[in-house]
Amino acid sequence: MKLIRDERLVIKNLKNIRIAFAFQTLSIVGILIYDGMVKGLDNVTNNPLWLILILTSIILGYLNLSISVDSYESEKQIRKTPYYLIVIGCLVVGVVFGLLTKLISNSSVQDSTITGLVIFLCFLCSFSFGYFLIKKRSRDEEE
């Protein structure tokens, strides 16, 4: 038996998935807002729905990054930045956030170091993913 693939049906299916995802996300946000109003804001971050919402947002962001790179490449030629500049930029952002944490909240050196390290790693992962995605796309175009 041969599987028939109609582009109109695929697009309709993707639209249905998008509507279901939007409803699910709005429902989770509504539950968290209600939980925050009834039980307090501290209870919101302890709720497992909070973790699901945050992880879903991160995954969606990374998946949309490849689409953004493709649309950016089609608009104009990308200037290739050396990778060490990306690492240095992420390190600067991490140090600045660590120092701001130390100065603004008067936290311990260990807390501000952990905050700076987490911010550095988050920025480094995001920019590294985009950098290697762009590098892979340009290598595929050359071949």
The first five atom37 places (N, CA, C, CB, O) and aatype in JSON, in Angstrom:
{
  "aatype": [12, 11, 10, 9, 1, 3, 6, 1, 10, 19, 9, 11, 2, 10, 11, 2, 9, 1, 9, 0, 13, 0, 13, 5, 16, 10, 15, 9, 19, 7, 9, 10, 9, 18, 3, 7, 12, 19, 11, 7, 10, 3, 2, 19, 16, 2, 2, 14, 10, 17, 10, 9, 10, 9, 10, 16, 15, 9, 9, 10, 7, 18, 10, 2, 10, 15, 9, 15, 19, 3, 15, 18, 6, 15, 6, 11, 5, 9, 1, 11, 16, 14, 18, 18, 10, 9, 19, 9, 7, 4, 10, 19, 19, 7, 19, 19, 13, 7, 10, 10, 16, 11, 10, 9, 15, 2, 15, 15, 19, 5, 3, 15, 16, 9, 16, 7, 10, 19, 9, 13, 10, 4, 13, 10, 4, 15, 13, 15, 13, 7, 18, 13, 10, 9, 11, 11, 1, 15, 1, 3, 6, 6, 6],
  "atom_mask": [
    [1, 1, 1, 1, 1],
    [1, 1, 1, 1, 1],
    [1, 1, 1, 1, 1],
    [1, 1, 1, 1, 1],
    [1, 1, 1, 1, 1],
    [1, 1, 1, 1, 1],
    [1, 1, 1, 1, 1],
    [1, 1, 1, 1, 1],
    [1, 1, 1, 1, 1],
    [1, 1, 1, 1, 1],
    [1, 1, 1, 1, 1],
    [1, 1, 1, 1, 1],
    [1, 1, 1, 1, 1],
    [1, 1, 1, 1, 1],
    [1, 1, 1, 1, 1],
    [1, 1, 1, 1, 1],
    [1, 1, 1, 1, 1],
    [1, 1, 1, 1, 1],
    [1, 1, 1, 1, 1],
    [1, 1, 1, 1, 1],
    [1, 1, 1, 1, 1],
    [1, 1, 1, 1, 1],
    [1, 1, 1, 1, 1],
    [1, 1, 1, 1, 1],
    [1, 1, 1, 1, 1],
    [1, 1, 1, 1, 1],
    [1, 1, 1, 1, 1],
    [1, 1, 1, 1, 1],
    [1, 1, 1, 1, 1],
    [1, 1, 1, 0, 1],
    [1, 1, 1, 1, 1],
    [1, 1, 1, 1, 1],
    [1, 1, 1, 1, 1],
    [1, 1, 1, 1, 1],
    [1, 1, 1, 1, 1],
    [1, 1, 1, 0, 1],
    [1, 1, 1, 1, 1],
    [1, 1, 1, 1, 1],
    [1, 1, 1, 1, 1],
    [1, 1, 1, 0, 1],
    [1, 1, 1, 1, 1],
    [1, 1, 1, 1, 1],
    [1, 1, 1, 1, 1],
    [1, 1, 1, 1, 1],
    [1, 1, 1, 1, 1],
    [1, 1, 1, 1, 1],
    [1, 1, 1, 1, 1],
    [1, 1, 1, 1, 1],
    [1, 1, 1, 1, 1],
    [1, 1, 1, 1, 1],
    [1, 1, 1, 1, 1],
    [1, 1, 1, 1, 1],
    [1, 1, 1, 1, 1],
    [1, 1, 1, 1, 1],
    [1, 1, 1, 1, 1],
    [1, 1, 1, 1, 1],
    [1, 1, 1, 1, 1],
    [1, 1, 1, 1, 1],
    [1, 1, 1, 1, 1],
    [1, 1, 1, 1, 1],
    [1, 1, 1, 0, 1],
    [1, 1, 1, 1, 1],
    [1, 1, 1, 1, 1],
    [1, 1, 1, 1, 1],
    [1, 1, 1, 1, 1],
    [1, 1, 1, 1, 1],
    [1, 1, 1, 1, 1],
    [1, 1, 1, 1, 1],
    [1, 1, 1, 1, 1],
    [1, 1, 1, 1, 1],
    [1, 1, 1, 1, 1],
    [1, 1, 1, 1, 1],
    [1, 1, 1, 1, 1],
    [1, 1, 1, 1, 1],
    [1, 1, 1, 1, 1],
    [1, 1, 1, 1, 1],
    [1, 1, 1, 1, 1],
    [1, 1, 1, 1, 1],
    [1, 1, 1, 1, 1],
    [1, 1, 1, 1, 1],
    [1, 1, 1, 1, 1],
    [1, 1, 1, 1, 1],
    [1, 1, 1, 1, 1],
    [1, 1, 1, 1, 1],
    [1, 1, 1, 1, 1],
    [1, 1, 1, 1, 1],
    [1, 1, 1, 1, 1],
    [1, 1, 1, 1, 1],
    [1, 1, 1, 0, 1],
    [1, 1, 1, 1, 1],
    [1, 1, 1, 1, 1],
    [1, 1, 1, 1, 1],
    [1, 1, 1, 1, 1],
    [1, 1, 1, 0, 1],
    [1, 1, 1, 1, 1],
    [1, 1, 1, 1, 1],
    [1, 1, 1, 1, 1],
    [1, 1, 1, 0, 1],
    [1, 1, 1, 1, 1],
    [1, 1, 1, 1, 1],
    [1, 1, 1, 1, 1],
    [1, 1, 1, 1, 1],
    [1, 1, 1, 1, 1],
    [1, 1, 1, 1, 1],
    [1, 1, 1, 1, 1],
    [1, 1, 1, 1, 1],
    [1, 1, 1, 1, 1],
    [1, 1, 1, 1, 1],
    [1, 1, 1, 1, 1],
    [1, 1, 1, 1, 1],
    [1, 1, 1, 1, 1],
    [1, 1, 1, 1, 1],
    [1, 1, 1, 1, 1],
    [1, 1, 1, 1, 1],
    [1, 1, 1, 1, 1],
    [1, 1, 1, 0, 1],
    [1, 1, 1, 1, 1],
    [1, 1, 1, 1, 1],
    [1, 1, 1, 1, 1],
    [1, 1, 1, 1, 1],
    [1, 1, 1, 1, 1],
    [1, 1, 1, 1, 1],
    [1, 1, 1, 1, 1],
    [1, 1, 1, 1, 1],
    [1, 1, 1, 1, 1],
    [1, 1, 1, 1, 1],
    [1, 1, 1, 1, 1],
    [1, 1, 1, 1, 1],
    [1, 1, 1, 1, 1],
    [1, 1, 1, 0, 1],
    [1, 1, 1, 1, 1],
    [1, 1, 1, 1, 1],
    [1, 1, 1, 1, 1],
    [1, 1, 1, 1, 1],
    [1, 1, 1, 1, 1],
    [1, 1, 1, 1, 1],
    [1, 1, 1, 1, 1],
    [1, 1, 1, 1, 1],
    [1, 1, 1, 1, 1],
    [1, 1, 1, 1, 1],
    [1, 1, 1, 1, 1],
    [1, 1, 1, 1, 1],
    [1, 1, 1, 1, 1]
  ],
  "atom_positions": [
    [[0.84, -1.16, 0.0], [0.0, 0.0, 0.0], [0.89, 1.24, 0.0], [-0.96, -0.01, 1.21], [1.88, 1.3, 0.73]],
    [[0.55, 2.21, -0.8], [1.35, 3.42, -0.97], [0.76, 4.54, -0.11], [1.4, 3.84, -2.46], [-0.44, 4.78, -0.11]],
    [[1.65, 5.23, 0.61], [1.23, 6.33, 1.46], [1.16, 7.6, 0.62], [2.21, 6.5, 2.66], [2.13, 7.98, -0.03]],
    [[0.02, 8.25, 0.64], [-0.17, 9.47, -0.13], [0.12, 10.66, 0.78], [-1.63, 9.56, -0.72], [-0.44, 10.76, 1.88]],
    [[1.01, 11.54, 0.33], [1.37, 12.72, 1.11], [0.88, 13.97, 0.37], [2.91, 12.78, 1.35], [1.43, 14.35, -0.66]],
    [[-0.12, 14.57, 0.9], [-0.65, 15.8, 0.35], [-0.14, 16.95, 1.2], [-2.21, 15.77, 0.28], [-0.31, 16.95, 2.42]],
    [[0.47, 17.93, 0.58], [1.04, 19.05, 1.33], [-0.02, 19.84, 2.07], [1.8, 19.97, 0.4], [0.24, 20.34, 3.17]],
    [[-1.19, 19.95, 1.5], [-2.27, 20.67, 2.18], [-2.65, 19.98, 3.49], [-3.51, 20.78, 1.26], [-2.92, 20.65, 4.49]],
    [[-2.67, 18.65, 3.48], [-3.01, 17.91, 4.7], [-1.89, 18.01, 5.74], [-3.28, 16.43, 4.37], [-2.16, 18.09, 6.94]],
    [[-0.65, 18.02, 5.28], [0.48, 18.17, 6.2], [0.43, 19.55, 6.86], [1.82, 17.97, 5.46], [0.63, 19.66, 8.07]],
    [[0.16, 20.59, 6.07], [0.06, 21.95, 6.63], [-1.11, 22.05, 7.59], [-0.09, 22.99, 5.49], [-0.99, 22.67, 8.65]],
    [[-2.24, 21.45, 7.25], [-3.41, 21.45, 8.13], [-3.08, 20.73, 9.44], [-4.62, 20.78, 7.43], [-3.48, 21.19, 10.51]],
    [[-2.37, 19.62, 9.36], [-1.98, 18.88, 10.55], [-1.05, 19.72, 11.43], [-1.29, 17.56, 10.17], [-1.19, 19.73, 12.65]],
    [[-0.11, 20.42, 10.81], [0.81, 21.27, 11.58], [0.06, 22.43, 12.25], [1.91, 21.82, 10.66], [0.38, 22.81, 13.37]],
    [[-0.94, 22.98, 11.56], [-1.75, 24.03, 12.17], [-2.54, 23.49, 13.36], [-2.7, 24.63, 11.13], [-2.67, 24.17, 14.37]],
    [[-3.07, 22.28, 13.23], [-3.79, 21.66, 14.35], [-2.87, 21.44, 15.55], [-4.41, 20.34, 13.91], [-3.26, 21.67, 16.69]],
    [[-1.66, 20.98, 15.28], [-0.69, 20.77, 16.36], [-0.35, 22.1, 17.02], [0.59, 20.08, 15.83], [-0.22, 22.17, 18.24]],
    [[-0.2, 23.15, 16.23], [0.12, 24.47, 16.77], [-1.01, 24.97, 17.67], [0.37, 25.48, 15.63], [-0.75, 25.54, 18.73]],
    [[-2.26, 24.77, 17.26], [-3.4, 25.2, 18.08], [-3.45, 24.4, 19.39], [-4.72, 25.03, 17.3], [-3.69, 24.97, 20.45]],
    [[-3.22, 23.1, 19.31], [-3.21, 22.26, 20.52], [-2.07, 22.66, 21.46], [-3.09, 20.78, 20.13], [-2.25, 22.68, 22.68]],
    [[-0.91, 22.97, 20.89], [0.23, 23.39, 21.71], [-0.06, 24.72, 22.39], [1.51, 23.49, 20.85], [0.27, 24.9, 23.56]],
    [[-0.65, 25.65, 21.66], [-0.99, 26.95, 22.25], [-2.01, 26.79, 23.37], [-1.54, 27.91, 21.16], [-1.88, 27.42, 24.42]],
    [[-3.02, 25.95, 23.17], [-4.02, 25.7, 24.21], [-3.37, 25.07, 25.44], [-5.14, 24.79, 23.68], [-3.67, 25.45, 26.57]],
    [[-2.49, 24.1, 25.21], [-1.82, 23.44, 26.32], [-0.96, 24.42, 27.1], [-0.97, 22.27, 25.82], [-0.97, 24.42, 28.33]],
    [[-0.22, 25.25, 26.4], [0.65, 26.21, 27.07], [-0.17, 27.24, 27.85], [1.55, 26.93, 26.04], [0.16, 27.56, 28.99]],
    [[-1.23, 27.75, 27.25], [-2.09, 28.7, 27.96], [-2.75, 28.06, 29.18], [-3.16, 29.26, 27.02], [-2.94, 28.72, 30.2]],
    [[-3.1, 26.79, 29.08], [-3.69, 26.08, 30.22], [-2.68, 25.94, 31.36], [-4.19, 24.7, 29.79], [-3.02, 26.15, 32.52]],
    [[-1.45, 25.59, 31.02], [-0.4, 25.46, 32.05], [-0.15, 26.8, 32.71], [0.91, 24.91, 31.44], [-0.03, 26.88, 33.93]],
    [[-0.07, 27.87, 31.92], [0.14, 29.21, 32.48], [-1.04, 29.6, 33.37], [0.33, 30.26, 31.35], [-0.85, 30.18, 34.44]],
    [[-2.26, 29.28, 32.93], [-3.44, 29.58, 33.75], [-3.43, 28.84, 35.07], [0.0, 0.0, 0.0], [-3.75, 29.41, 36.12]],
    [[-3.06, 27.57, 35.04], [-2.98, 26.79, 36.28], [-1.92, 27.36, 37.21], [-2.66, 25.3, 35.97], [-2.13, 27.45, 38.42]],
    [[-0.77, 27.76, 36.65], [0.29, 28.33, 37.48], [-0.12, 29.69, 38.06], [1.57, 28.48, 36.66], [0.22, 29.99, 39.21]],
    [[-0.82, 30.49, 37.29], [-1.29, 31.79, 37.81], [-2.31, 31.57, 38.92], [-1.91, 32.64, 36.67], [-2.25, 32.22, 39.96]],
    [[-3.24, 30.65, 38.7], [-4.22, 30.35, 39.75], [-3.53, 29.82, 41.0], [-5.24, 29.32, 39.24], [-3.86, 30.24, 42.11]],
    [[-2.57, 28.91, 40.83], [-1.83, 28.35, 41.95], [-1.07, 29.45, 42.69], [-0.87, 27.25, 41.47], [-0.98, 29.43, 43.92]],
    [[-0.51, 30.4, 41.93], [0.21, 31.49, 42.56], [-0.69, 32.43, 43.33], [0.0, 0.0, 0.0], [-0.29, 32.95, 44.38]],
    [[-1.89, 32.64, 42.83], [-2.82, 33.53, 43.54], [-3.39, 32.87, 44.79], [-3.96, 33.94, 42.6], [-3.61, 33.54, 45.8]],
    [[-3.63, 31.57, 44.74], [-4.25, 30.87, 45.87], [-3.22, 30.49, 46.93], [-4.99, 29.62, 45.38], [-3.41, 30.74, 48.12]],
    [[-2.12, 29.88, 46.5], [-1.16, 29.32, 47.45], [0.11, 30.16, 47.6], [-0.78, 27.94, 47.03], [0.92, 29.86, 48.47]],
    [[0.29, 31.18, 46.8], [1.48, 32.03, 46.9], [2.46, 31.75, 45.78], [0.0, 0.0, 0.0], [2.46, 30.67, 45.19]],
    [[3.29, 32.74, 45.5], [4.23, 32.64, 44.38], [5.33, 31.61, 44.62], [4.84, 33.98, 44.12], [5.88, 31.06, 43.66]],
    [[5.66, 31.35, 45.87], [6.7, 30.35, 46.15], [6.25, 28.96, 45.73], [7.05, 30.36, 47.65], [7.07, 28.13, 45.34]],
    [[4.97, 28.7, 45.79], [4.44, 27.39, 45.43], [4.48, 27.17, 43.91], [3.01, 27.24, 45.94], [4.51, 26.03, 43.44]],
    [[4.49, 28.26, 43.14], [4.5, 28.14, 41.67], [5.78, 27.46, 41.2], [4.36, 29.52, 41.01], [5.72, 26.56, 40.36]],
    [[6.91, 27.87, 41.72], [8.18, 27.28, 41.27], [8.39, 25.87, 41.78], [9.34, 28.15, 41.71], [9.23, 25.14, 41.25]],
    [[7.65, 25.46, 42.79], [7.74, 24.08, 43.29], [6.83, 23.13, 42.51], [7.38, 24.04, 44.76], [6.95, 21.92, 42.64]],
    [[5.94, 23.68, 41.72], [4.98, 22.89, 40.95], [5.7, 22.25, 39.74], [3.78, 23.77, 40.48], [6.47, 22.94, 39.07]],
    [[5.47, 20.97, 39.47], [6.1, 20.33, 38.3], [5.68, 20.96, 36.97], [5.77, 18.85, 38.29], [6.41, 20.86, 35.98]],
    [[4.52, 21.6, 36.93], [4.1, 22.27, 35.7], [5.04, 23.42, 35.34], [2.68, 22.79, 35.85], [5.22, 23.73, 34.16]],
    [[5.64, 24.04, 36.35], [6.61, 25.12, 36.11], [7.81, 24.56, 35.34], [7.07, 25.76, 37.45], [8.28, 25.18, 34.38]],
    [[8.3, 23.42, 35.76], [9.43, 22.79, 35.08], [9.07, 22.42, 33.65], [9.9, 21.54, 35.85], [9.87, 22.6, 32.73]],
    [[7.86, 21.9, 33.44], [7.43, 21.54, 32.09], [7.34, 22.78, 31.22], [6.07, 20.82, 32.13], [7.75, 22.75, 30.06]],
    [[6.81, 23.87, 31.76], [6.7, 25.11, 30.99], [8.07, 25.65, 30.61], [5.93, 26.16, 31.79], [8.27, 26.06, 29.46]],
    [[9.01, 25.65, 31.53], [10.34, 26.16, 31.26], [11.06, 25.27, 30.24], [11.16, 26.25, 32.56], [11.66, 25.78, 29.3]],
    [[11.01, 23.95, 30.42], [11.68, 23.05, 29.48], [11.06, 23.12, 28.09], [11.63, 21.62, 30.0], [11.77, 23.04, 27.09]],
    [[9.74, 23.26, 28.01], [9.08, 23.39, 26.71], [9.52, 24.67, 26.02], [7.56, 23.38, 26.88], [9.75, 24.67, 24.81]],
    [[9.64, 25.75, 26.76], [10.1, 27.01, 26.17], [11.53, 26.91, 25.66], [10.01, 28.14, 27.2], [11.85, 27.43, 24.6]],
    [[12.39, 26.23, 26.41], [13.78, 26.07, 25.98], [13.85, 25.22, 24.73], [14.61, 25.43, 27.1], [14.56, 25.57, 23.78]],
    [[13.13, 24.11, 24.7], [13.15, 23.23, 23.52], [12.59, 23.96, 22.3], [12.33, 21.95, 23.79], [13.15, 23.87, 21.21]],
    [[11.5, 24.68, 22.48], [10.92, 25.44, 21.37], [11.89, 26.5, 20.86], [9.61, 26.1, 21.79], [12.0, 26.72, 19.65]],
    [[12.59, 27.15, 21.76], [13.59, 28.14, 21.36], [14.71, 27.54, 20.53], [0.0, 0.0, 0.0], [15.1, 28.1, 19.51]],
    [[15.23, 26.4, 20.96], [16.3, 25.75, 20.2], [15.81, 25.23, 18.85], [16.89, 24.61, 21.01], [16.54, 25.29, 17.87]],
    [[14.59, 24.72, 18.81], [14.06, 24.24, 17.53], [13.81, 25.39, 16.56], [12.76, 23.47, 17.76], [14.02, 25.25, 15.36]],
    [[13.38, 26.53, 17.08], [13.15, 27.69, 16.22], [14.45, 28.36, 15.8], [12.29, 28.69, 16.94], [14.46, 29.14, 14.84]],
    [[15.54, 28.06, 16.49], [16.83, 28.65, 16.14], [17.28, 28.22, 14.76], [17.88, 28.28, 17.17], [17.84, 29.03, 14.02]],
    [[17.04, 26.97, 14.39], [17.43, 26.52, 13.06], [16.61, 27.21, 11.98], [17.28, 25.0, 12.94], [17.12, 27.48, 10.9]],
    [[15.35, 27.49, 12.26], [14.53, 28.22, 11.31], [15.03, 29.65, 11.18], [13.04, 28.2, 11.74], [15.07, 30.2, 10.08]],
    [[15.4, 30.26, 12.29], [15.91, 31.63, 12.27], [17.21, 31.71, 11.47], [16.13, 32.14, 13.69], [17.42, 32.67, 10.72]],
    [[18.08, 30.72, 11.64], [19.34, 30.71, 10.91], [19.08, 30.58, 9.42], [20.26, 29.57, 11.39], [19.71, 31.27, 8.62]],
    [[18.15, 29.72, 9.03], [17.82, 29.56, 7.61], [17.26, 30.84, 7.02], [16.82, 28.42, 7.43], [17.65, 31.22, 5.91]],
    [[16.35, 31.51, 7.72], [15.77, 32.74, 7.18], [16.8, 33.86, 7.17], [14.54, 33.16, 7.99], [16.78, 34.7, 6.27]],
    [[17.69, 33.89, 8.15], [18.73, 34.91, 8.2], [19.72, 34.71, 7.07], [19.47, 34.88, 9.55], [20.17, 35.68, 6.45]],
    [[20.05, 33.44, 6.78], [20.98, 33.16, 5.69], [20.4, 33.54, 4.34], [21.37, 31.7, 5.68], [21.13, 33.99, 3.46]],
    [[19.1, 33.37, 4.17], [18.51, 33.68, 2.89], [18.44, 35.19, 2.66], [17.11, 33.07, 2.79], [18.43, 35.63, 1.51]],
    [[18.4, 35.98, 3.73], [18.31, 37.43, 3.58], [19.64, 38.04, 3.17], [17.83, 38.05, 4.86], [19.68, 38.87, 2.27]],
    [[20.71, 37.65, 3.81], [22.01, 38.21, 3.48], [23.11, 37.25, 3.91], [22.2, 39.59, 4.15], [22.87, 36.3, 4.66]],
    [[24.29, 37.49, 3.45], [25.44, 36.65, 3.77], [25.84, 36.85, 5.23], [26.62, 36.96, 2.84], [25.91, 37.98, 5.71]],
    [[26.09, 35.78, 5.92], [26.45, 35.84, 7.33], [27.96, 36.06, 7.45], [26.02, 34.55, 8.08], [28.76, 35.4, 6.79]],
    [[28.29, 36.99, 8.31], [29.68, 37.24, 8.61], [30.13, 36.17, 9.6], [29.9, 38.68, 9.17], [29.53, 36.01, 10.66]],
    [[31.18, 35.45, 9.26], [31.63, 34.36, 10.13], [32.51, 34.93, 11.24], [32.41, 33.28, 9.31], [33.6, 35.45, 10.99]],
    [[32.02, 34.81, 12.46], [32.75, 35.27, 13.63], [33.58, 34.11, 14.16], [31.78, 35.81, 14.72], [33.08, 32.98, 14.24]],
    [[34.83, 34.36, 14.53], [35.63, 33.27, 15.12], [34.99, 32.79, 16.43], [37.08, 33.75, 15.38], [34.41, 33.56, 17.18]],
    [[35.11, 31.49, 16.66], [34.46, 30.88, 17.81], [35.01, 31.41, 19.14], [34.6, 29.37, 17.76], [34.27, 31.52, 20.12]],
    [[36.3, 31.73, 19.17], [36.88, 32.2, 20.43], [36.26, 33.54, 20.86], [38.41, 32.35, 20.3], [36.19, 33.83, 22.05]],
    [[35.81, 34.35, 19.89], [35.14, 35.6, 20.25], [33.77, 35.33, 20.89], [34.97, 36.5, 19.01], [33.34, 36.07, 21.78]],
    [[33.12, 34.29, 20.44], [31.84, 33.91, 21.05], [32.06, 33.46, 22.49], [31.15, 32.78, 20.23], [31.3, 33.84, 23.38]],
    [[33.1, 32.65, 22.71], [33.39, 32.18, 24.07], [33.76, 33.36, 24.97], [34.54, 31.15, 24.04], [33.31, 33.42, 26.12]],
    [[34.56, 34.28, 24.47], [34.96, 35.45, 25.27], [33.74, 36.32, 25.59], [36.03, 36.28, 24.53], [33.59, 36.81, 26.71]],
    [[32.86, 36.51, 24.6], [31.65, 37.29, 24.84], [30.75, 36.66, 25.89], [0.0, 0.0, 0.0], [30.21, 37.35, 26.75]],
    [[30.59, 35.35, 25.82], [29.78, 34.64, 26.81], [30.42, 34.72, 28.19], [29.59, 33.17, 26.41], [29.72, 34.85, 29.2]],
    [[31.73, 34.65, 28.25], [32.45, 34.76, 29.52], [32.25, 36.14, 30.12], [33.94, 34.47, 29.32], [32.05, 36.27, 31.33]],
    [[32.3, 37.17, 29.29], [32.09, 38.54, 29.78], [30.68, 38.69, 30.35], [32.32, 39.56, 28.64], [30.5, 39.28, 31.41]],
    [[29.69, 38.15, 29.65], [28.3, 38.23, 30.14], [28.17, 37.49, 31.47], [27.31, 37.64, 29.1], [27.52, 37.99, 32.39]],
    [[28.78, 36.31, 31.57], [28.72, 35.55, 32.82], [29.38, 36.28, 33.97], [0.0, 0.0, 0.0], [28.85, 36.3, 35.08]],
    [[30.53, 36.9, 33.72], [31.23, 37.65, 34.78], [30.41, 38.86, 35.2], [32.64, 38.1, 34.29], [30.3, 39.15, 36.39]],
    [[29.84, 39.57, 34.23], [29.02, 40.74, 34.56], [27.82, 40.34, 35.41], [28.55, 41.46, 33.27], [27.52, 41.0, 36.41]],
    [[27.14, 39.28, 35.04], [25.99, 38.83, 35.84], [26.43, 38.36, 37.22], [25.24, 37.71, 35.12], [25.73, 38.6, 38.2]],
    [[27.57, 37.69, 37.3], [28.08, 37.28, 38.6], [28.4, 38.46, 39.49], [0.0, 0.0, 0.0], [28.08, 38.46, 40.68]],
    [[29.03, 39.48, 38.91], [29.34, 40.69, 39.69], [28.08, 41.44, 40.09], [30.26, 41.61, 38.88], [27.98, 41.94, 41.21]],
    [[27.12, 41.52, 39.18], [25.86, 42.19, 39.53], [25.13, 41.45, 40.65], [24.95, 42.3, 38.3], [24.53, 42.08, 41.52]],
    [[25.19, 40.13, 40.63], [24.57, 39.35, 41.7], [25.24, 39.64, 43.03], [24.64, 37.84, 41.38], [24.57, 39.78, 44.06]],
    [[26.55, 39.73, 43.01], [27.3, 40.0, 44.24], [27.01, 41.41, 44.76], [28.81, 39.84, 43.99], [26.82, 41.6, 45.96]],
    [[26.98, 42.39, 43.85], [26.82, 43.77, 44.27], [25.38, 44.12, 44.65], [27.29, 44.7, 43.18], [25.15, 44.83, 45.63]],
    [[24.42, 43.63, 43.89], [23.03, 44.04, 44.11], [22.4, 43.29, 45.27], [22.21, 43.81, 42.86], [21.75, 43.91, 46.12]],
    [[22.58, 41.97, 45.33], [21.88, 41.21, 46.36], [22.74, 40.89, 47.57], [21.37, 39.93, 45.77], [22.28, 40.23, 48.5]],
    [[23.98, 41.34, 47.58], [24.9, 41.07, 48.69], [24.96, 39.58, 49.02], [24.47, 41.86, 49.94], [25.0, 39.2, 50.19]],
    [[24.97, 38.76, 47.99], [25.06, 37.32, 48.21], [26.52, 36.93, 48.41], [24.44, 36.55, 47.02], [27.43, 37.75, 48.27]],
    [[26.73, 35.66, 48.74], [28.08, 35.18, 48.97], [28.83, 35.06, 47.65], [28.05, 33.83, 49.71], [28.23, 35.09, 46.57]],
    [[30.13, 34.91, 47.75], [30.96, 34.77, 46.55], [30.6, 33.47, 45.83], [32.47, 34.78, 46.92], [30.61, 33.41, 44.6]],
    [[30.3, 32.43, 46.59], [29.93, 31.15, 45.99], [28.63, 31.26, 45.19], [29.79, 30.07, 47.07], [28.53, 30.72, 44.09]],
    [[27.64, 31.96, 45.74], [26.36, 32.13, 45.02], [26.54, 32.95, 43.75], [25.33, 32.81, 45.93], [25.99, 32.61, 42.71]],
    [[27.31, 34.02, 43.83], [27.51, 34.85, 42.64], [28.35, 34.12, 41.6], [28.18, 36.18, 43.01], [28.15, 34.32, 40.4]],
    [[29.29, 33.27, 42.03], [30.07, 32.48, 41.09], [29.19, 31.45, 40.38], [31.22, 31.78, 41.81], [29.3, 31.26, 39.17]],
    [[28.33, 30.81, 41.13], [27.41, 29.83, 40.53], [26.47, 30.53, 39.54], [26.59, 29.1, 41.63], [26.21, 30.0, 38.46]],
    [[25.97, 31.69, 39.91], [25.09, 32.44, 39.0], [25.82, 32.82, 37.73], [24.54, 33.7, 39.69], [25.3, 32.64, 36.63]],
    [[27.03, 33.34, 37.86], [27.82, 33.71, 36.68], [28.14, 32.5, 35.81], [0.0, 0.0, 0.0], [28.12, 32.6, 34.59]],
    [[28.43, 31.37, 36.43], [28.75, 30.15, 35.68], [27.52, 29.63, 34.93], [29.29, 29.07, 36.63], [27.64, 29.2, 33.78]],
    [[26.37, 29.66, 35.57], [25.14, 29.2, 34.91], [24.81, 30.11, 33.73], [23.96, 29.17, 35.92], [24.46, 29.61, 32.65]],
    [[24.91, 31.41, 33.91], [24.64, 32.36, 32.82], [25.64, 32.14, 31.69], [24.7, 33.82, 33.33], [25.26, 32.14, 30.52]],
    [[26.91, 31.96, 32.02], [27.94, 31.71, 31.0], [27.62, 30.45, 30.21], [29.33, 31.57, 31.67], [27.7, 30.46, 28.98]],
    [[27.27, 29.37, 30.9], [26.97, 28.11, 30.2], [25.72, 28.21, 29.34], [26.81, 26.99, 31.21], [25.67, 27.65, 28.24]],
    [[24.7, 28.93, 29.83], [23.48, 29.1, 29.03], [23.77, 29.87, 27.75], [22.39, 29.82, 29.85], [23.33, 29.48, 26.67]],
    [[24.5, 30.97, 27.88], [24.84, 31.76, 26.7], [25.75, 30.96, 25.76], [25.53, 33.07, 27.11], [25.57, 30.99, 24.55]],
    [[26.72, 30.24, 26.33], [27.65, 29.48, 25.51], [26.93, 28.38, 24.74], [28.75, 28.88, 26.37], [27.21, 28.17, 23.56]],
    [[26.02, 27.68, 25.39], [25.27, 26.62, 24.7], [24.44, 27.19, 23.56], [24.36, 25.86, 25.68], [24.43, 26.64, 22.46]],
    [[23.75, 28.29, 23.81], [22.9, 28.89, 22.78], [23.72, 29.38, 21.59], [22.11, 30.05, 23.37], [23.4, 29.06, 20.45]],
    [[24.76, 30.14, 21.87], [25.55, 30.69, 20.78], [26.38, 29.62, 20.07], [26.47, 31.77, 21.29], [26.61, 29.72, 18.87]],
    [[26.82, 28.59, 20.79], [27.56, 27.5, 20.15], [26.65, 26.72, 19.22], [28.17, 26.56, 21.22], [27.06, 26.34, 18.12]],
    [[25.42, 26.47, 19.65], [24.47, 25.77, 18.8], [24.23, 26.55, 17.51], [23.14, 25.55, 19.54], [24.25, 25.97, 16.42]],
    [[24.01, 27.85, 17.63], [23.81, 28.68, 16.44], [25.04, 28.75, 15.57], [0.0, 0.0, 0.0], [24.94, 28.71, 14.35]],
    [[26.22, 28.85, 16.19], [27.47, 28.93, 15.43], [27.7, 27.65, 14.62], [28.65, 29.18, 16.37], [28.02, 27.71, 13.43]],
    [[27.55, 26.5, 15.27], [27.8, 25.25, 14.56], [26.7, 24.95, 13.54], [27.9, 24.09, 15.56], [26.96, 24.28, 12.54]],
    [[25.5, 25.44, 13.78], [24.43, 25.29, 12.79], [24.74, 26.12, 11.55], [23.08, 25.72, 13.39], [24.56, 25.66, 10.42]],
    [[25.21, 27.34, 11.75], [25.6, 28.19, 10.62], [26.8, 27.59, 9.89], [25.92, 29.63, 11.1], [26.85, 27.6, 8.66]],
    [[27.75, 27.09, 10.65], [28.93, 26.48, 10.04], [28.55, 25.26, 9.2], [29.95, 26.07, 11.12], [29.07, 25.06, 8.1]],
    [[27.64, 24.45, 9.71], [27.2, 23.27, 8.97], [26.46, 23.67, 7.7], [26.29, 22.39, 9.86], [26.65, 23.06, 6.65]],
    [[25.62, 24.68, 7.79], [24.87, 25.15, 6.61], [25.82, 25.7, 5.55], [23.86, 26.23, 7.01], [25.65, 25.43, 4.36]],
    [[26.81, 26.46, 5.97], [27.75, 27.01, 4.98], [28.61, 25.91, 4.36], [28.64, 28.08, 5.63], [28.96, 25.98, 3.19]],
    [[28.95, 24.9, 5.16], [29.73, 23.77, 4.62], [28.88, 22.97, 3.61], [30.21, 22.83, 5.77], [29.39, 22.51, 2.59]],
    [[27.59, 22.81, 3.91], [26.7, 22.1, 2.99], [26.51, 22.88, 1.69], [25.34, 21.85, 3.64], [26.4, 22.28, 0.62]],
    [[26.47, 24.22, 1.76], [26.33, 25.02, 0.55], [27.57, 24.97, -0.33], [26.04, 26.45, 0.92], [27.47, 25.03, -1.55]],
    [[28.74, 24.85, 0.31], [29.99, 24.8, -0.46], [30.1, 23.48, -1.24], [31.2, 24.96, 0.46], [30.69, 23.44, -2.31]],
    [[29.53, 22.43, -0.68], [29.63, 21.12, -1.34], [28.61, 20.97, -2.38], [29.51, 19.99, -0.36], [28.54, 19.93, -3.04]]
  ]
}
